[in-house]
Amino acid sequence: MSTPTTGLSQFAQVKRVRLTTYAANGNPVGTTTSIAVEGDHAFVRTHRRAGDHARLERYPEVEISKVTMGGTPDGAPMKARARRLRGAEARHAARRLALRHPVAQAVATPIGYALIADRPVHYELRLVGE
């Protein structure tokens, strides 16, 4: 994995983050998710039928923050922009997530998607202003 050199470096050693997306009415909706940092960007994954996927497609501005083991935000959020990945970029993101979270993202998540007959959707996160 590349050495992080930006504000995202604080997320390089954490397993999960709070990803805050925004509903159509502007209300924030927080979701705890896995993250993999690579240099000046990070990767997260959701699935097609998930609410956060719909919110990201409608409005790609998000906030990310560290979380405690219980999922409670721990620290100030950072503003980021999400970009949906496809093809080779999505496969690269999947590999990065699987390397960072071998059991959860390489084994459990693909099995879970198969069981609910859904497909993963990968996003790249870049901090706003960097």
KOLVO-134097 format. One record per residue: x, y, z of N, C-alpha, C in turn; residue in one letter; residue number from 0; chain. Coordinates in steps of 0.1 Angstrom, whole numbers. Layout:
N
<<X,Y,Z>,<X,Y,Z>,<X,Y,Z>,'A',NUM,'A'> ...
This chain:
130
<<9,-12,0>,<0,0,0>,<9,12,0>,'M',0,'A'> <<5,22,-7>,<13,35,-8>,<13,42,6>,'S',1,'A'> <<23,49,9>,<24,56,21>,<15,69,20>,'T',2,'A'> <<6,71,29>,<-3,82,29>,<5,95,31>,'P',3,'A'> <<3,106,24>,<10,118,26>,<1,130,27>,'T',4,'A'> <<-12,128,30>,<-21,139,30>,<-29,138,43>,'T',5,'A'> <<-39,146,45>,<-48,146,56>,<-55,132,58>,'G',6,'A'> <<-55,124,48>,<-61,111,49>,<-52,101,57>,'L',7,'A'> <<-40,105,59>,<-30,97,66>,<-35,93,80>,'S',8,'A'> <<-44,101,86>,<-49,98,99>,<-59,86,99>,'Q',9,'A'> <<-63,82,87>,<-72,71,85>,<-65,58,81>,'F',10,'A'> <<-52,59,78>,<-45,48,72>,<-44,36,82>,'A',11,'A'> <<-44,38,95>,<-43,27,104>,<-56,23,111>,'Q',12,'A'> <<-67,30,107>,<-80,26,113>,<-87,17,104>,'V',13,'A'> <<-95,8,110>,<-103,-2,102>,<-116,4,96>,'K',14,'A'> <<-122,12,104>,<-136,17,100>,<-137,32,103>,'R',15,'A'> <<-145,38,95>,<-148,53,96>,<-163,55,96>,'V',16,'A'> <<-166,67,100>,<-180,71,99>,<-181,79,86>,'R',17,'A'> <<-189,75,76>,<-191,81,63>,<-204,88,64>,'L',18,'A'> <<-204,101,64>,<-217,109,64>,<-221,113,51>,'T',19,'A'> <<-232,109,46>,<-238,113,33>,<-250,121,36>,'T',20,'A'> <<-256,127,26>,<-267,136,28>,<-280,132,20>,'Y',21,'A'> <<-291,131,27>,<-304,127,21>,<-309,138,12>,'A',22,'A'> <<-319,135,4>,<-324,145,-5>,<-329,158,2>,'A',23,'A'> <<-333,157,15>,<-338,169,22>,<-326,176,29>,'N',24,'A'> <<-314,171,27>,<-302,178,33>,<-298,172,46>,'G',25,'A'> <<-306,163,52>,<-302,158,65>,<-290,148,64>,'N',26,'A'> <<-280,149,73>,<-269,140,73>,<-273,126,78>,'P',27,'A'> <<-267,116,71>,<-269,102,75>,<-255,96,76>,'V',28,'A'> <<-252,91,88>,<-239,85,91>,<-240,70,89>,'G',29,'A'> <<-229,64,83>,<-228,50,82>,<-214,46,85>,'T',30,'A'> <<-212,36,93>,<-198,31,96>,<-194,21,85>,'T',31,'A'> <<-182,23,80>,<-178,15,68>,<-163,13,69>,'T',32,'A'> <<-158,3,62>,<-144,0,61>,<-138,10,51>,'S',33,'A'> <<-125,13,53>,<-117,22,45>,<-103,17,42>,'I',34,'A'> <<-98,20,30>,<-84,17,27>,<-78,30,21>,'A',35,'A'> <<-68,35,26>,<-61,47,22>,<-50,43,13>,'V',36,'A'> <<-49,51,2>,<-38,49,-8>,<-33,63,-12>,'E',37,'A'> <<-22,68,-6>,<-17,81,-10>,<-27,92,-7>,'G',38,'A'> <<-31,100,-17>,<-40,111,-15>,<-55,108,-16>,'D',39,'A'> <<-58,95,-17>,<-72,92,-18>,<-75,79,-10>,'H',40,'A'> <<-87,76,-8>,<-91,64,0>,<-103,57,-8>,'A',41,'A'> <<-105,44,-4>,<-116,37,-10>,<-126,32,0>,'F',42,'A'> <<-138,32,-4>,<-149,26,4>,<-158,18,-5>,'V',43,'A'> <<-166,9,1>,<-175,1,-7>,<-189,0,-1>,'R',44,'A'> <<-198,0,-9>,<-212,-2,-5>,<-219,-11,-15>,'T',45,'A'> <<-232,-12,-16>,<-238,-20,-26>,<-249,-13,-33>,'H',46,'A'> <<-254,-18,-44>,<-263,-10,-53>,<-276,-6,-46>,'R',47,'A'> <<-281,-15,-37>,<-294,-12,-31>,<-293,-5,-18>,'R',48,'A'> <<-281,-1,-14>,<-279,6,-1>,<-283,20,-2>,'A',49,'A'> <<-288,26,9>,<-292,40,9>,<-280,49,7>,'G',50,'A'> <<-268,45,12>,<-257,54,10>,<-253,55,-4>,'D',51,'A'> <<-255,44,-12>,<-252,45,-26>,<-261,55,-33>,'H',52,'A'> <<-273,54,-30>,<-283,64,-36>,<-279,78,-32>,'A',53,'A'> <<-276,80,-20>,<-272,94,-15>,<-259,99,-22>,'R',54,'A'> <<-250,90,-23>,<-237,93,-30>,<-239,97,-45>,'L',55,'A'> <<-248,90,-51>,<-250,93,-65>,<-257,106,-67>,'E',56,'A'> <<-266,110,-57>,<-273,122,-58>,<-264,134,-54>,'R',57,'A'> <<-256,132,-44>,<-248,143,-38>,<-235,137,-33>,'Y',58,'A'> <<-224,139,-41>,<-211,132,-37>,<-203,139,-26>,'P',59,'A'> <<-207,150,-20>,<-200,156,-9>,<-203,148,4>,'E',60,'A'> <<-192,144,11>,<-194,136,23>,<-185,141,34>,'V',61,'A'> <<-186,136,45>,<-177,138,56>,<-172,125,62>,'E',62,'A'> <<-160,124,65>,<-154,112,71>,<-148,115,85>,'I',63,'A'> <<-150,106,94>,<-143,108,107>,<-140,94,113>,'S',64,'A'> <<-130,94,122>,<-127,82,129>,<-139,78,138>,'K',65,'A'> <<-139,65,141>,<-150,61,150>,<-144,52,161>,'V',66,'A'> <<-151,51,172>,<-147,42,183>,<-151,27,179>,'T',67,'A'> <<-148,18,187>,<-152,4,184>,<-167,2,183>,'M',68,'A'> <<-174,11,190>,<-189,10,190>,<-195,18,178>,'G',69,'A'> <<-187,25,170>,<-192,32,159>,<-195,47,162>,'G',70,'A'> <<-192,51,174>,<-194,65,177>,<-183,74,171>,'T',71,'A'> <<-186,85,165>,<-176,94,159>,<-166,98,169>,'P',72,'A'> <<-153,98,166>,<-142,101,175>,<-133,111,168>,'D',73,'A'> <<-136,124,169>,<-127,134,163>,<-135,142,153>,'G',74,'A'> <<-129,153,148>,<-136,162,139>,<-137,155,125>,'A',75,'A'> <<-148,157,118>,<-150,152,105>,<-142,160,94>,'P',76,'A'> <<-138,153,84>,<-131,160,72>,<-140,159,60>,'M',77,'A'> <<-141,170,53>,<-150,170,41>,<-142,163,29>,'K',78,'A'> <<-150,155,22>,<-144,148,10>,<-154,148,-1>,'A',79,'A'> <<-149,144,-13>,<-158,142,-24>,<-156,128,-29>,'R',80,'A'> <<-168,121,-31>,<-168,107,-35>,<-169,106,-50>,'A',81,'A'> <<-162,97,-56>,<-164,94,-71>,<-165,79,-73>,'R',82,'A'> <<-176,76,-80>,<-179,61,-82>,<-168,56,-91>,'R',83,'A'> <<-163,44,-88>,<-153,37,-96>,<-160,26,-104>,'L',84,'A'> <<-154,24,-116>,<-159,13,-125>,<-147,6,-131>,'R',85,'A'> <<-150,-6,-136>,<-139,-13,-144>,<-127,-16,-135>,'G',86,'A'> <<-115,-13,-142>,<-102,-15,-135>,<-101,-8,-122>,'A',87,'A'> <<-106,5,-122>,<-105,12,-110>,<-113,6,-98>,'E',88,'A'> <<-124,1,-101>,<-132,-6,-91>,<-125,-19,-86>,'A',89,'A'> <<-119,-26,-95>,<-112,-39,-92>,<-100,-35,-83>,'R',90,'A'> <<-93,-24,-86>,<-82,-20,-78>,<-87,-16,-64>,'H',91,'A'> <<-97,-9,-63>,<-103,-5,-50>,<-107,-18,-42>,'A',92,'A'> <<-113,-28,-48>,<-117,-40,-42>,<-104,-47,-36>,'A',93,'A'> <<-93,-48,-44>,<-81,-54,-40>,<-75,-46,-28>,'R',94,'A'> <<-75,-33,-28>,<-70,-25,-17>,<-78,-28,-4>,'R',95,'A'> <<-91,-28,-5>,<-99,-31,6>,<-97,-45,11>,'L',96,'A'> <<-96,-55,2>,<-93,-68,6>,<-80,-70,13>,'A',97,'A'> <<-70,-63,9>,<-57,-63,15>,<-57,-57,29>,'L',98,'A'> <<-64,-46,30>,<-65,-39,43>,<-74,-46,53>,'R',99,'A'> <<-84,-53,48>,<-94,-60,57>,<-96,-74,51>,'H',100,'A'> <<-86,-83,53>,<-87,-96,46>,<-99,-105,49>,'P',101,'A'> <<-103,-105,62>,<-115,-114,65>,<-128,-107,61>,'V',102,'A'> <<-130,-95,65>,<-142,-88,62>,<-144,-85,47>,'A',103,'A'> <<-134,-79,40>,<-136,-75,27>,<-133,-85,16>,'Q',104,'A'> <<-124,-94,19>,<-120,-105,9>,<-129,-117,10>,'A',105,'A'> <<-135,-120,22>,<-143,-132,23>,<-158,-129,27>,'V',106,'A'> <<-160,-123,38>,<-174,-121,43>,<-182,-112,34>,'A',107,'A'> <<-177,-101,29>,<-185,-92,21>,<-189,-98,8>,'T',108,'A'> <<-180,-104,0>,<-184,-110,-12>,<-195,-121,-10>,'P',109,'A'> <<-194,-129,1>,<-204,-139,4>,<-217,-132,7>,'I',110,'A'> <<-216,-122,15>,<-229,-114,18>,<-236,-109,6>,'G',111,'A'> <<-228,-103,-4>,<-234,-98,-16>,<-241,-109,-24>,'Y',112,'A'> <<-234,-121,-24>,<-240,-132,-31>,<-253,-137,-25>,'A',113,'A'> <<-253,-137,-12>,<-265,-141,-5>,<-277,-131,-7>,'L',114,'A'> <<-275,-119,-8>,<-286,-109,-10>,<-287,-106,-25>,'I',115,'A'> <<-280,-112,-33>,<-281,-110,-48>,<-279,-96,-52>,'A',116,'A'> <<-268,-90,-47>,<-265,-76,-50>,<-251,-75,-54>,'D',117,'A'> <<-247,-63,-59>,<-234,-61,-64>,<-227,-50,-56>,'R',118,'A'> <<-214,-51,-54>,<-207,-40,-47>,<-205,-28,-56>,'P',119,'A'> <<-204,-16,-50>,<-201,-4,-57>,<-190,3,-49>,'V',120,'A'> <<-179,6,-56>,<-167,12,-50>,<-167,27,-53>,'H',121,'A'> <<-162,34,-42>,<-160,49,-44>,<-146,53,-39>,'Y',122,'A'> <<-141,62,-46>,<-129,69,-42>,<-132,81,-34>,'E',123,'A'> <<-125,84,-23>,<-127,96,-16>,<-115,105,-17>,'L',124,'A'> <<-116,117,-20>,<-106,127,-19>,<-110,139,-11>,'R',125,'A'> <<-101,143,-2>,<-104,155,7>,<-107,167,-2>,'L',126,'A'> <<-116,175,2>,<-119,187,-4>,<-108,197,-1>,'V',127,'A'> <<-103,204,-11>,<-92,214,-9>,<-78,208,-10>,'G',128,'A'> <<-76,195,-13>,<-63,190,-15>,<-61,186,-29>,'E',129,'A'> 
